[in-house]
C-alpha cells in the first residue's frame, strides 16, 4: 500500500542575493518564502585522491539554450547561484549526464570533484565570475608544470567574492590553449582558453570545479549548486540515508517528469573526497530541470520507494530519503553556520 502526500504549487517571489565581497560586510539576510512540504512513504577513512576524467554519455534531451538567470541570483539566503557557465549559452553547456560531481568511475577509486561540460574542440572557455588568475598551465595537481598532470592544461581563478568569510576559486581543465597569465584580472565571460583534450580524458570537454576557502582538490563543492540555472529551470537536491542514518553512497535514483515522462538517473556521492554544502548537506544533485512535478524512485533492500516533488523556476527543491522510513520533501531543518553569513572578510 502506498501513502502519498502531494506537494501543492505555490508562487515564490523572486529576490536577488549579492555574494559577499572581499573586504565588505555581507548583505542583510533575505527571508525566503517557505517552500511547500510533504511526506511520502512507500514500503515497496578518506581515500587518496586519484583523478581520471573520461567522457560519459549525453543528456537525453536537446533543448538547452535558455539564457541564464543573471548572477548573483537566489530565492533564498541559503542559495548561491554566483557563477555563469564556463561554456557560453549559445552552446550545449550542461553537466554530462553520466559523470557528475561525486561520481566514481567504474573499476577505479577516482571520485569526480567537479562537473564535465561537453563542448567541441576549440570552443571558447569563459570565466564564471570576476577575479584574478592564480594558476595557468600544466601541473595543477602534480606541480612542476607536469605535462602528464591529470587536469591537463588548466586555469584557476580566485574570485573577488566569497561565501561569508570564505574565499571562492574555480577551476577549468583539459584546455588545448590557455589565453591568460597568472596575476591577470578577468571578468565573467572573458575568454580563458579553448576546449582541448589534455590530461586524463578521452574526449574534448571542460572539467569545472568550485573550491571553497582553500585552493585544493579536497575543498570542492558541487558546481550545480553554484552555477546559475537556465531561466525557467530549477535544481533538485537531496540527502540519501539508510534506515540507521548513515549516508547511502553511490546510490542510483531515478527522476521522472510527470509531464514528459523523460527519465534521468543520477547517483549519490561516492566518498568523503567530495564535500556537501553546509546548509543542504546533500549527497545528490540534478540541475537544469524544467518546472513541474517529478517522481523520485529509490530501490532499497529489495523494495521500491517513491515520492512526488515539485521543481520551481530558479530555486532548489529538496528531499530526504531515510531508508525504510521513506521520503520527506521540504528544505532541511538545519541551522546555517554563522561563518557563512558574516565574520572577517577573506584574505586577498
C-alpha positions, 0 to 999 in steps of 0.5 A: 500500500502506498501513502502519498502526500502531494506537494501543492504549487505555490508562487515564490517571489523572486529576490536577488542575493549579492555574494559577499565581497572581499573586504565588505560586510555581507548583505542583510539576510533575505527571508525566503518564502517557505517552500511547500512540504510533504511526506511520502512513504512507500514500503515497496577513512578518506581515500587518496585522491586519484583523478581520471576524467573520461567522457560519459554519455549525453543528456537525453534531451536537446533543448538547452539554450535558455539564457541564464538567470543573471548572477548573483541570483537566489530565492533564498539566503541559503542559495548561491547561484554566483557563477555563469557557465564556463561554456557560453549559452549559445552552446550545449553547456550542461553537466554530462549526464553520466559523470557528475560531481561525486561520481566514481568511475567504474573499476577505479577509486577516482571520485569526480570533484567537479562537473564535465561540460561537453563542448567541441574542440576549440570552443571558447572557455569563459570565466564564471565570475570576476577575479584574478588568475592564480594558476595557468598551465600544466601541473595543477595537481602534480606541480612542476608544470607536469605535462602528464598532470591529470587536469591537463592544461588548466586555469584557476581563478580566485574570485573577488567574492566569497561565501561569508568569510570564505574565499571562492576559486574555480577551476577549468581543465583539459584546455588545448590553449590557455589565453591568460597569465597568472596575476591577470584580472578577468571578468565573467565571460572573458575568454580563458582558453579553448576546449582541448583534450589534455590530461586524463580524458578521452574526449574534448570537454571542460572539467569545472570545479568550485573550491571553497576557502582553500585552493585544493582538490579536497575543498570542492563543492558541487558546481550545480549548486553554484552555477546559475540555472537556465531561466525557467529551470530549477535544481533538485537536491537531496540527502540519501540515508539508510534506515540507521542514518548513515549516508547511502553512497553511490546510490542510483535514483531515478527522476521522472517528469510527470509531464514528459515522462523523460527519465534521468538517473543520477547517483549519490556521492561516492566518498568523503573526497567530495564535500556537501554544502553546509546548509543542504548537506546533500549527497545528490544533485540534478540541475537544469530541470524544467518546472513541474512535478517529478517522481523520485524512485529509490530501490532499497533492500529489495523494495521500491520507494517513491515520492512526488516533488515539485521543481520551481523556476530558479530555486532548489527543491529538496528531499530526504530519503531515510531508508525504510522510513521513506521520503520527506520533501521540504528544505532541511531543518538545519541551522546555517553556520554563522561563518557563512553569513558574516565574520572577517572578510577573506584574505586577498 
